[in-house]
Amino acid sequence: MHHHWRARGVRMTPMPMAARLILLLLFLALAVTFGRPALHFLLHPFQHPPAVHAASVKAAPGSSPAFQPIPWQRDVMMSLESAIDDAQRNNLTAAEVDVDRASSLVEAARLQSNAAAPDFFSTAIQQLDRVAAVRPDDGRLVEHARIVRIDLAELRSALAGPVTASPVALAVSTGAHQASPASGSSANRRIMFDAPRSIAANQDVTPASLGGDYVDASLMPDVAEMLEPPATRLFVDNVRVENVTFAGAAQTLDGIHWHNVVFIGTRLRYEGGEVDLQNVRFVRCTFGFSTDDRGARLANAIALGQTSLVIE
C-alpha cells in the first residue's frame, strides 16, 4: 500500500537540478558502501529490500531434513547468507553489518528465552564457517563471525535444562569416568563460597576436599573467581576439579582439568590457553572467550552441545 502525503495549503515547488544531482551522488555513495539493500531502500522506500531466499540457506551435514527454522532463526540464516554474498562481492563493510545483525538476533533470542533445536546451531555454525571461508584473510570479518559463535554458545547454555542430579550421578548416567566419592556426607552437600579459594599445583578439587559437591558462590561478586589456580594456568600444574557443581560468580577455565563438572549461572572466561573438559555442562552461563581460533573452537563445542573437549 502506498501513501501519498501533501501538506495542506503549501505550494510544492520542483527540486532544483543541482539538488537532484547531489542526492543522486549521495545515493550512489551509500549503495557502494552498504550494497544492494541500501540502494533498494533508497529507490523504493516503502518496499522490503531484496533478501536471500530461505531455500538458498544450505543445511548442515547430518542435520534433520525435517528441520524448518522459525522466523527469527530464518532471519539469522538469511543474514549470514547475505554476509557470504557481500563478502564474495568484496563488500566487507556490508558483510560485517550482516554478521552483526545475526549476532543481535541470537542475543535477542537468548534474552527472550526463545527455543532452538540442535539443528539450528549446527546450521548456523556451518554458515559462519562459510562466511569465514570467503575471506579468511580479513581479520575483522572473521572476528565478527567468532563473536556470533560465542552468542550461539550462550544461547545453547540458556536453553539447558535444570540440573536435578549431582555431577557424580550425571557421570554415571553418561558413562563418564569419575572418582568414587568417599563414603560419608561430602556428596550431595551444599557449601558456600564467600571468597576465592587458592588452588596449589598438583591439587585435586573433589567433594571430599571441599566438604560438599555443590558450591554456592551466589554471595560472591559476579566477577570474582571461585578457584584461583597457579598463575601459569598450564596443564603442567596438574590441577584437577572433579564431580562438583559450581553456581554463580566467575571462573576462568584455562589450565585446569575439569571432569564431571556443572556450571550454573557462572561467568566463564577462556583466555585461549590449555583446557580439558570431560563431561562438563554449562547451564545459563555467559562466556567471555577470546575471539581467536581457540576461543571459536570452545564456543562451537558448547553451541553444538558437546560436553568434552581438549585444547592443548
MOCOR-V773257 format. One record per helix or strand of 2 or more residues. SS is the DSSP state (H for helix, E for strand). FROM is the first residue (numbers start at 1). LEN is the number of residues. If there is no record, write none. Layout:
SS:FROM:LEN
SS:FROM:LEN
//
This chain:
H:17:18
H:36:8
H:54:3
H:71:18
H:92:20
H:118:17
H:139:20
H:167:8
E:190:3
E:197:2
E:204:2
H:207:4
E:214:3
E:227:2
H:235:3
E:239:9
E:250:3
E:256:9
E:267:4
E:275:9
E:286:4
H:293:11
E:309:3
//
